[in-house]
Amino acid sequence: MARMKSNVVGLALACALYAVDAQAEGDLLGTDDVAAAIVAMTTPVWTGPRTPAPVDMPRPDDASTTIRSTTALLAVHASPGTAPETMGRVMMALEYARSQLDVMGWPSPLPDADLGGGPGLDLYLTPTSLPTAAHSDGMAWWTYLDRASVFAVMDPETPDHAIDACVTAAYAEALLLSMDPAEARAWRRATAAWLTWVLTGHFGCEDAVWEQQAEPYRSWVRGGAAEGAGGALLLAYLSARHDEGTSRFVRDAWELSSQRTWEGDGLRAEPDLWAAIETSIERSGDRLLDNIEGVAVLRWFVGRGDTESALIASIDSDAQVPPMRRLKRLPTRASGSPALRPFGSAYVVLEGSAWTPGERLRAWMKGEYGVRWSFVAVQLDENGAELRRIAAPHTGPTPNAYVPIELDSRARRLLFVVTNLSSRLPDADEPDVNQRSFELIVDRAED
């Protein structure tokens, strides 16, 4: 140990003497080279995936009117002609969003070096080529974890009834961009839409869950409705399942996915939010794929039948999942179209007129190779409420599943839910080629 310590001291002394000589000769480059070499020899090199830093965007330059909050570091800037009443309404919504998310434990956006005339978050109500969303001024060099300076832009023509939701979504996106600039924009959109629903009852500025429900074959985040905002329904389900709707689960997953990029180009992209969510779920003794299967079945009941789920009861009943096929005879066969994207689902309904009381049925699902599959059969009563459920084990290399069905005397319909569980954890930064189709066969059981 003494010998090792003396070697380190000797190396440090040699470097110091070299630095003195270099400074005396006016050659600081040599000293930098030696320092870089020492760092390279003693610092691990990140070999994981990287993602580009957010593109720095210029702020709108035609906002001539500004009001600043008296209770928080917030400012609203507007172009000429914007009604003072509109600016006041926007400021009230902005202050409410800030206060509520502070109480829920979410961090505030970073100070922006007074780029908007003060240190607070700036929201611009002005016509601009920038989309309504959060944008980056650049990376903050002085923080330990990767963080960004941000601002938000909103269309000044936003209808009055949508102001609260649109302001909340814009603020939440800005907060998330500042909090983790390496995370995919689709995740920011999904999380902001979910937080907006928590605070206002609307899933983001576009209410994208309606579109996500209308096209259930979509993935939840990348490829989700409204550039990912449709994934808010998945986050609402995870929050209800894992933290009773307090938002802690999603907030903690965002904190877990944050990282620090010390060297190289781009930002460290791992762990991403998918990885953080999967790890958090597994640490609780649950499985992500069971969660995906659970929300796939639960979303069917939006606007249909009785449900004990407060989440489903709170969603607009018009946001119903459409059945891919309705079957009315036995034996029968149905092919899945369009192909299911990773974590996307399809719904096939068999009407009760196809069987007689006391019969037993059997059903097979044959999926395309290359992904895992979930296959669930749910018996529904005359009101559409669930009576019984049976799920086949998730498929492995052979993508076939089978369920035997003992019919309840009260059953009036059978709902089959098929979900593409993908072959790997999705990555919201990368396109996924795991789209697959399936075939469903239902028949009477042989005596």
VMD Tcl script that draws the C-alpha trace (Angstrom):
set ca {
  {0.00 0.00 0.00}
  {2.84 2.40 0.86}
  {4.52 1.66 -2.46}
  {1.29 2.33 -4.40}
  {0.72 5.56 -2.52}
  {4.24 6.73 -3.26}
  {3.74 6.00 -6.95}
  {0.58 8.11 -7.07}
  {2.32 10.93 -5.22}
  {5.24 10.69 -7.61}
  {2.95 10.88 -10.62}
  {1.20 13.94 -9.19}
  {4.56 15.62 -8.46}
  {5.80 14.91 -11.97}
  {2.65 16.40 -13.45}
  {2.99 19.49 -11.25}
  {6.63 20.01 -12.31}
  {5.64 19.51 -15.95}
  {2.90 22.09 -15.58}
  {5.33 24.62 -14.08}
  {7.74 24.07 -16.99}
  {4.95 24.34 -19.53}
  {3.65 27.57 -18.01}
  {7.16 29.00 -17.95}
  {7.47 28.25 -21.64}
  {3.97 29.52 -22.41}
  {2.85 26.07 -23.51}
  {-0.40 25.27 -21.71}
  {-1.49 22.77 -24.38}
  {1.01 20.22 -23.21}
  {-0.37 20.38 -19.68}
  {-3.90 19.87 -20.98}
  {-2.78 16.84 -22.96}
  {-1.24 15.25 -19.88}
  {-4.38 15.96 -17.82}
  {-6.58 14.50 -20.55}
  {-4.42 11.39 -20.71}
  {-4.67 10.87 -16.93}
  {-8.45 11.29 -17.03}
  {-8.72 8.87 -19.95}
  {-6.71 6.24 -18.04}
  {-8.70 6.55 -14.80}
  {-12.28 7.29 -15.96}
  {-14.68 4.62 -17.28}
  {-15.92 5.30 -20.81}
  {-19.67 5.25 -21.42}
  {-20.45 2.71 -24.14}
  {-24.25 2.73 -23.85}
  {-26.74 4.41 -26.19}
  {-26.79 8.16 -26.65}
  {-29.42 10.58 -27.81}
  {-28.96 14.10 -29.23}
  {-29.42 16.99 -26.85}
  {-32.59 19.03 -27.49}
  {-32.21 21.51 -30.32}
  {-31.75 25.07 -29.02}
  {-34.63 27.21 -30.24}
  {-34.79 31.01 -30.46}
  {-37.47 32.59 -28.32}
  {-40.36 34.45 -29.98}
  {-39.31 38.06 -30.56}
  {-42.71 39.72 -31.03}
  {-43.99 39.43 -27.46}
  {-44.23 43.05 -26.32}
  {-46.48 42.66 -23.25}
  {-45.44 40.82 -20.10}
  {-47.07 40.02 -16.79}
  {-45.21 38.37 -13.94}
  {-46.59 36.29 -11.13}
  {-46.50 37.72 -7.63}
  {-46.46 34.25 -6.06}
  {-44.07 32.18 -8.21}
  {-41.24 32.52 -10.73}
  {-43.51 32.65 -13.77}
  {-44.07 35.09 -16.61}
  {-46.55 35.30 -19.48}
  {-45.47 37.18 -22.61}
  {-47.93 38.08 -25.37}
  {-47.84 39.62 -28.82}
  {-49.66 42.91 -29.51}
  {-53.42 42.58 -29.56}
  {-53.67 39.82 -26.97}
  {-56.48 40.64 -24.55}
  {-55.37 41.37 -20.98}
  {-58.16 39.06 -19.80}
  {-56.60 36.19 -21.77}
  {-53.18 36.83 -20.29}
  {-54.68 36.92 -16.80}
  {-56.52 33.63 -17.38}
  {-53.32 32.02 -18.66}
  {-51.35 33.27 -15.66}
  {-53.95 31.86 -13.24}
  {-53.76 28.46 -14.95}
  {-49.96 28.60 -14.93}
  {-49.80 29.45 -11.22}
  {-52.25 26.65 -10.42}
  {-50.27 24.07 -12.38}
  {-47.01 25.18 -10.77}
  {-48.43 25.09 -7.23}
  {-50.10 21.70 -7.61}
  {-47.09 19.99 -9.18}
  {-44.87 21.49 -6.48}
  {-47.14 19.93 -3.85}
  {-46.99 16.58 -5.68}
  {-43.20 16.64 -5.40}
  {-42.28 17.42 -9.00}
  {-39.29 19.74 -9.45}
  {-39.58 23.22 -10.92}
  {-37.96 24.14 -14.25}
  {-34.45 25.55 -13.97}
  {-33.86 29.32 -13.86}
  {-33.06 30.52 -17.38}
  {-30.45 33.24 -16.75}
  {-33.08 35.97 -17.22}
  {-33.56 35.19 -20.92}
  {-37.16 36.31 -20.56}
  {-36.33 39.31 -18.40}
  {-36.41 37.34 -15.16}
  {-35.41 33.97 -13.70}
  {-38.87 32.39 -13.91}
  {-40.38 30.09 -16.52}
  {-41.61 32.06 -19.54}
  {-44.74 31.14 -21.48}
  {-45.19 32.95 -24.81}
  {-48.65 33.65 -26.20}
  {-47.67 34.56 -29.71}
  {-48.07 33.35 -33.31}
  {-44.91 31.46 -34.18}
  {-43.63 28.63 -36.34}
  {-42.81 26.76 -33.13}
  {-45.43 24.17 -32.10}
  {-47.34 24.64 -28.89}
  {-45.01 22.89 -26.49}
  {-41.84 23.27 -24.47}
  {-38.55 24.23 -26.10}
  {-34.93 24.33 -25.01}
  {-32.60 27.32 -24.70}
  {-29.66 24.95 -24.20}
  {-28.13 22.58 -21.70}
  {-27.32 23.84 -18.22}
  {-23.60 23.27 -17.63}
  {-23.68 23.93 -13.87}
  {-26.02 21.11 -12.77}
  {-24.95 17.66 -11.58}
  {-27.54 15.74 -13.63}
  {-28.38 16.61 -17.24}
  {-30.76 19.56 -17.17}
  {-31.91 22.16 -19.71}
  {-33.05 25.77 -19.70}
  {-36.55 25.90 -21.21}
  {-39.51 28.04 -22.21}
  {-43.04 27.28 -23.41}
  {-45.11 28.50 -26.35}
  {-48.89 28.48 -26.69}
  {-51.25 29.53 -29.46}
  {-52.92 32.83 -28.49}
  {-56.06 31.65 -30.32}
  {-56.56 28.76 -27.90}
  {-60.32 28.56 -27.11}
  {-61.33 29.69 -23.64}
  {-62.59 26.24 -22.65}
  {-59.17 24.70 -23.45}
  {-56.91 27.27 -21.77}
  {-56.54 25.47 -18.44}
  {-55.65 22.14 -20.05}
  {-53.33 23.65 -22.67}
  {-51.46 25.81 -20.15}
  {-51.06 22.86 -17.79}
  {-49.78 20.61 -20.58}
  {-47.30 23.26 -21.75}
  {-45.99 23.82 -18.23}
  {-45.70 20.08 -17.57}
  {-43.78 19.53 -20.81}
  {-41.42 22.36 -19.91}
  {-40.85 20.89 -16.46}
  {-40.09 17.45 -17.94}
  {-37.80 18.82 -20.65}
  {-35.86 20.73 -18.00}
  {-35.83 17.69 -15.71}
  {-34.55 15.13 -18.24}
  {-33.61 16.49 -21.66}
  {-32.40 13.02 -22.73}
  {-35.87 11.48 -22.51}
  {-37.90 11.02 -25.69}
  {-40.39 13.74 -26.56}
  {-43.13 11.09 -26.82}
  {-42.64 10.30 -23.11}
  {-42.84 14.01 -22.25}
  {-46.07 14.26 -24.24}
  {-47.56 11.20 -22.52}
  {-46.56 12.33 -19.03}
  {-47.69 15.92 -19.57}
  {-51.07 14.70 -20.85}
  {-51.46 12.45 -17.81}
  {-50.50 15.23 -15.37}
  {-52.97 17.52 -17.13}
  {-55.68 14.91 -16.59}
  {-54.76 14.68 -12.90}
  {-55.08 18.47 -12.50}
  {-57.87 19.37 -14.94}
  {-59.68 16.19 -15.96}
  {-58.51 16.50 -19.60}
  {-55.84 14.29 -21.15}
  {-53.63 17.08 -22.43}
  {-54.41 19.91 -24.81}
  {-55.69 17.52 -27.52}
  {-57.43 14.99 -25.22}
  {-55.47 12.35 -27.13}
  {-56.82 9.38 -25.19}
  {-59.94 9.37 -27.39}
  {-57.77 8.79 -30.46}
  {-55.64 6.21 -28.63}
  {-58.78 4.29 -27.71}
  {-60.15 4.52 -31.26}
  {-56.98 2.85 -32.60}
  {-56.01 0.28 -29.95}
  {-53.48 -1.41 -32.25}
  {-51.13 1.53 -31.61}
  {-48.14 1.38 -29.28}
  {-48.52 3.29 -26.04}
  {-45.74 5.88 -26.41}
  {-43.72 5.93 -29.63}
  {-46.43 5.67 -32.25}
  {-49.08 6.67 -29.72}
  {-51.82 9.13 -30.61}
  {-50.93 12.85 -30.77}
  {-47.17 12.19 -30.90}
  {-47.24 10.03 -27.79}
  {-49.83 11.89 -25.69}
  {-52.17 8.90 -25.96}
  {-49.81 7.04 -23.63}
  {-51.29 9.06 -20.78}
  {-53.87 6.30 -20.28}
  {-51.12 3.77 -19.59}
  {-49.52 6.10 -17.03}
  {-52.90 6.64 -15.36}
  {-53.29 2.87 -15.07}
  {-49.77 2.38 -13.67}
  {-50.33 5.17 -11.14}
  {-53.64 3.68 -10.02}
  {-52.10 0.20 -9.74}
  {-48.89 1.11 -7.97}
  {-49.42 4.25 -5.90}
  {-53.20 4.66 -5.63}
  {-53.14 7.71 -7.89}
  {-50.72 9.84 -5.89}
  {-48.35 10.28 -8.89}
  {-45.37 9.05 -6.87}
  {-44.77 6.03 -9.10}
  {-44.46 8.04 -12.33}
  {-42.54 10.87 -10.64}
  {-40.04 8.43 -9.14}
  {-39.60 6.67 -12.49}
  {-38.69 10.01 -14.09}
  {-36.16 10.66 -11.34}
  {-34.73 7.15 -11.74}
  {-34.23 7.65 -15.48}
  {-32.24 10.89 -15.05}
  {-28.52 10.64 -15.64}
  {-25.35 12.69 -16.01}
  {-23.36 12.85 -19.24}
  {-19.72 13.51 -18.39}
  {-18.08 13.06 -21.76}
  {-18.57 12.57 -25.48}
  {-21.24 13.73 -27.88}
  {-24.94 13.61 -27.17}
  {-26.62 12.65 -23.89}
  {-26.65 9.32 -22.10}
  {-29.92 7.66 -23.06}
  {-29.97 4.80 -20.59}
  {-31.84 4.11 -18.42}
  {-34.82 5.50 -20.25}
  {-38.32 5.75 -18.82}
  {-39.36 2.32 -20.09}
  {-36.41 0.76 -18.25}
  {-37.12 2.76 -15.10}
  {-40.79 1.71 -15.13}
  {-39.96 -1.95 -15.69}
  {-37.38 -1.94 -12.88}
  {-39.76 -0.21 -10.47}
  {-42.56 -2.67 -11.24}
  {-40.32 -5.70 -10.83}
  {-38.98 -4.42 -7.51}
  {-42.58 -4.38 -6.28}
  {-42.97 -8.07 -7.13}
  {-45.10 -7.36 -10.21}
  {-44.31 -7.74 -13.93}
  {-44.50 -5.11 -16.65}
  {-46.09 -7.53 -19.13}
  {-48.83 -8.35 -16.61}
  {-49.48 -4.60 -16.35}
  {-49.70 -4.31 -20.13}
  {-52.17 -7.20 -20.20}
  {-54.16 -5.65 -17.36}
  {-54.61 -2.25 -19.01}
  {-55.41 -3.98 -22.33}
  {-58.45 -5.65 -20.74}
  {-59.44 -2.71 -18.54}
  {-59.56 -0.15 -21.36}
  {-62.37 -2.15 -23.02}
  {-64.75 -1.10 -20.23}
  {-64.52 2.64 -20.93}
  {-68.14 3.54 -21.67}
  {-69.29 -0.10 -21.33}
  {-70.95 -1.81 -18.41}
  {-70.30 -1.40 -14.73}
  {-66.78 -1.20 -13.41}
  {-65.26 -0.69 -10.00}
  {-62.31 1.14 -11.54}
  {-62.32 4.83 -10.65}
  {-59.95 5.42 -13.57}
  {-62.34 3.97 -16.16}
  {-65.33 5.73 -14.61}
  {-63.53 9.08 -14.91}
  {-62.86 8.82 -18.67}
  {-65.31 10.19 -21.22}
  {-67.67 7.35 -22.14}
  {-67.28 8.26 -25.83}
  {-63.67 7.02 -25.74}
  {-64.60 3.42 -26.42}
  {-62.33 0.75 -27.86}
  {-63.93 -0.64 -31.05}
  {-64.09 -4.41 -31.55}
  {-61.99 -5.65 -34.46}
  {-64.64 -8.27 -35.26}
  {-68.03 -9.40 -33.98}
  {-68.58 -13.14 -34.38}
  {-72.02 -14.81 -34.40}
  {-71.45 -18.49 -35.12}
  {-69.37 -21.49 -34.11}
  {-66.89 -22.70 -35.16}
  {-65.44 -19.41 -36.31}
  {-62.16 -17.83 -37.31}
  {-60.95 -14.22 -37.31}
  {-57.73 -12.67 -38.61}
  {-56.16 -9.62 -37.00}
  {-56.01 -6.47 -39.10}
  {-54.33 -4.03 -38.90}
  {-51.19 -5.60 -37.47}
  {-50.64 -4.91 -33.79}
  {-47.74 -2.68 -32.84}
  {-45.70 -3.43 -29.69}
  {-48.07 -3.39 -26.68}
  {-51.03 -2.74 -28.98}
  {-54.21 -4.81 -28.63}
  {-57.17 -6.15 -30.62}
  {-60.68 -7.01 -29.39}
  {-62.93 -9.74 -30.80}
  {-66.49 -10.25 -29.50}
  {-68.40 -13.54 -29.77}
  {-72.15 -13.01 -29.34}
  {-74.07 -15.27 -26.98}
  {-76.38 -16.37 -29.79}
  {-73.53 -18.55 -31.06}
  {-73.74 -21.05 -28.16}
  {-76.38 -22.82 -26.11}
  {-76.50 -22.83 -22.29}
  {-74.24 -25.39 -20.67}
  {-71.78 -25.63 -23.56}
  {-68.03 -25.52 -23.13}
  {-65.88 -23.67 -25.66}
  {-62.22 -23.61 -26.60}
  {-60.22 -20.87 -28.28}
  {-56.83 -20.73 -29.97}
  {-54.70 -17.72 -30.81}
  {-52.00 -18.17 -33.45}
  {-49.66 -15.20 -33.68}
  {-46.88 -14.41 -36.08}
  {-43.40 -15.37 -34.95}
  {-40.88 -12.98 -33.44}
  {-42.87 -11.55 -30.51}
  {-44.60 -12.72 -27.33}
  {-48.37 -12.68 -27.11}
  {-51.07 -12.22 -24.46}
  {-54.42 -13.96 -24.93}
  {-57.35 -13.35 -22.56}
  {-61.00 -14.45 -22.67}
  {-63.53 -12.42 -20.65}
  {-67.16 -13.44 -20.08}
  {-69.59 -10.50 -20.04}
  {-73.14 -10.33 -18.70}
  {-76.12 -8.63 -20.36}
  {-74.95 -5.24 -19.04}
  {-71.41 -5.68 -20.31}
  {-69.91 -6.26 -16.86}
  {-67.18 -8.85 -16.36}
  {-68.21 -12.24 -14.95}
  {-65.12 -14.39 -15.41}
  {-61.71 -14.10 -16.98}
  {-59.16 -16.66 -18.11}
  {-55.72 -15.79 -19.50}
  {-53.34 -18.10 -21.30}
  {-49.68 -17.98 -20.22}
  {-47.74 -15.46 -22.28}
  {-46.31 -17.17 -25.32}
  {-42.63 -17.93 -25.79}
  {-40.76 -18.84 -28.99}
  {-43.86 -20.65 -30.29}
  {-46.54 -17.94 -30.62}
  {-49.60 -20.09 -29.96}
  {-52.02 -19.86 -27.03}
  {-55.08 -21.82 -25.94}
  {-57.86 -21.25 -23.38}
  {-60.69 -23.59 -22.36}
  {-63.89 -21.73 -21.46}
  {-66.47 -22.92 -18.95}
  {-69.40 -20.65 -19.71}
  {-71.24 -18.93 -16.88}
  {-75.00 -19.22 -17.23}
  {-75.23 -15.42 -17.09}
  {-72.73 -14.87 -19.92}
  {-74.13 -13.07 -22.96}
  {-70.90 -12.26 -24.78}
  {-67.31 -13.44 -24.89}
  {-64.57 -10.85 -25.27}
  {-61.18 -11.99 -26.57}
  {-58.27 -9.61 -25.99}
  {-55.05 -10.20 -27.94}
  {-51.96 -8.09 -27.17}
  {-48.56 -7.93 -28.88}
  {-46.05 -8.08 -26.01}
  {-43.10 -7.46 -28.36}
  {-39.78 -9.29 -28.21}
  {-38.03 -6.65 -26.13}
  {-38.63 -3.59 -24.03}
  {-39.68 -0.73 -26.34}
  {-37.43 2.28 -26.86}
  {-39.27 5.53 -27.42}
  {-36.25 6.92 -29.31}
  {-36.07 4.08 -31.84}
  {-38.52 2.75 -34.44}
  {-39.85 -0.70 -33.57}
  {-40.23 -3.31 -36.29}
  {-42.16 -5.78 -34.13}
  {-45.57 -5.28 -35.74}
  {-47.36 -8.62 -36.01}
  {-50.72 -10.11 -36.97}
  {-52.62 -13.03 -35.47}
  {-55.46 -15.46 -36.10}
  {-58.19 -16.44 -33.63}
  {-60.17 -19.70 -33.74}
  {-63.15 -20.49 -31.48}
  {-65.01 -23.80 -31.39}
  {-67.15 -25.98 -29.17}
  {-65.29 -28.28 -26.85}
  {-65.55 -31.96 -27.58}
  {-67.31 -34.08 -24.96}
}
mol new
graphics top color blue
foreach p $ca { graphics top sphere $p radius 0.5 }
foreach p [lrange $ca 0 end-1] q [lrange $ca 1 end] { graphics top cylinder $p $q radius 0.2 }
display resetview
